[in-house]
Amino acid sequence: MYTDASNIGIGASLHQLQNDNTIRPIAYASRKLIAAELNYCTSDKEALAVVYGFEKFHHYVHGSCIELHTDHRALIYSLNNPDPRGRIARWNSALQSYDYTIKHIKGLENGLTDALSRDFKDINSGDNKIAAVQIRSQGPPKKNNSPLWEIG
């Protein structure tokens, strides 16, 4: 699972490693942050994205060993902190029923989930339409640098 947060939203994507070592998408989820969540610090927004991902994909991931990928290195400490406080403590408690490991990845490798957490506006009209989103890396880069996914 890949998670990410921006100043306005959170996103999560679930992928499965195939026998031929290709990674296939299974599900995507995203939502805007509510007013109170907009005031969260970056680490809390990133942790909220993890909780949201596990809630949305519960029927896929419960009982399985999950590799959680994040581009926010401090999140690894926050979720593994032996003495968490506040909302992180509550979220850690909610995540205890899942078997997961957290791995840090570069931001460029988290492009798809980063796109899910953002608000795309058509440059010409200002509408909330996705004009075009190219995800250049989710996994190993291709030699010709062509997008792995293109929406639009």
N, C-alpha and C positions, 0 to 999 in steps of 0.2 A: 504494500500500500504506500502511496505517495501522498503527502499532505503539504499544504502551504496556506499562508494567510497574507492578506494585504491590508491596507488601511480601511477598506470598505467591505471585504468579504473573506470567506474561507472556502477552501476546496480540498477534495480528496479524490483520488483515483485508485482503483484496485486493479492489479494486473496479476497474471499467472505465468510462471515460467513453464514453457512447453518442453517436451522431450528433446526437441532439436535445438534447445537453448535460445529460442526466440521468446520474447515477452509479448503476451497478448493482453489487451485491455478487457476487463470484465465489466466494470461499472464506473460511473462518474457521479459525483455529487458536489454541489456548491450552494452557497446561500450568502445573502448580504448580512452584515453584522447589524444587530439591533443597537439602539441608541446607547445603552449602557456598555455594550461590548466595544463600541468605538473608542471608549476611554481606556481600554486595556492596554498594557504595555505590549511590545512586540512579542516577547516570550509567552505571555498569556494568550495572545491571539493564535500563536503557533500551536500551543497546547490545546486550545479550544478546537482547532482544526483536526487534531488527532482524535479527540473525544468524539467530535462530529463524524469523522470517518468511521470509527469503530461502531458508533450508533447506527449509521446509515447502512453499513455493510455487515451488520451483526450476523445475519443469516448465512453469509458467505464465510466469515472468518472465525466464528465461535467454535472452539474445539480444534482449530488448526494453528500451526506455528506460523506466525506472520512476521515478515521482514518489513519494518516501517522505515521509510526513507524520508529524510527531511534535509532542507538546506539551511536550517537554523541550528548551529552547533550548541548553543546554550540550552536548547530543548532537551538534549540528551542528558545533561546534568539535572535539569528541572524534574524530568520524569523518573530519574534514578536516584534522586536525593533521598537519603534515609530519613530525613526529618523535614518533610515539606510543610508549608504553612498555607492557610487560606484556601483559595479556590484550587490551587495546584494540589493540595492535600485531598480535597474532595474529588478532583478528577483522577488522581492516582488511585483512590479507592474504587472509582468506577472502572478503571482500566485493569484492576487486579484479576478480573475473571478471564482476561485474554492472555494468550501465550504469544509474546512478541519480543523482538529485539529491535533496537533503534540503530540505524546506520546514517551517518552524515554523508550527503552528496553535495556536489557543487551546484550552485544555483542554475547553471546552464543545463544540468541534467534533470532539472525539475520543471522544465518549461511547460508541460501540459497542465500540471496541477497549478502552477503559477497563473496560467491563463484562466483556469476555472475560478480563481479567487478574485479576479479583476472585473471591472465594469468597462466593457468596450462600447464606444460610441462611434457612430458613423461620422467621419470627419466633416462631411458636407452638410448633413441634416441635423446633427445633434441627437438623433434618435438612439435608443438603446438597442441597436442592431449590431450584430457582429459583421463588420465589413470583411475582414479576412484575418485569420490568425494562423500563423505558421509556427509549428513546434519543430525546432531544429534538432532537439536532442532529448531523448528519453531512452537511456540505455547507451550502448556503444555508438559513437558517431559514424555516419556513413562516409565513404571516401569522397563522394561527389558533393557532400554537404547539402543534399536535397532534404526537404522536410519529411519527417516520418509521418506527420499528420497535417492535414490542411483543412480548415473549417472555413466555409464561406462561399 
